[in-house]
Amino acid sequence: MPTHLLSVTLLVLASLAFCIGCRDLDAAYLRLCARGIAVDTPVAAHYGMQQRRLCDPGGCGVCLPWRVA
């Protein structure tokens, strides 16, 4: 694969994330941290969602969102 295509492919992959709805973000945070998984602090998005982000072992992003009550 040409170098310029490889760098574009890696850039696109780095910006992708799987989103998995999660009703209890605090409990999920505690469980993941207890297993040694690094999880970002919660972020309140401007569109009414709170979310926590982490990366899977392969480097793919995972987002755990839920609407702010």
PyMOL commands that set and color helices and strands:
alter all, ss='L'
color gray80, all
select helices_A, chain A and resi 3-14+25-34
alter helices_A, ss='H'
color red, helices_A
select strands_A, chain A and resi 17-19+43-44+49-55+61-67
alter strands_A, ss='S'
color yellow, strands_A
deselect
rebuild
show_as cartoon
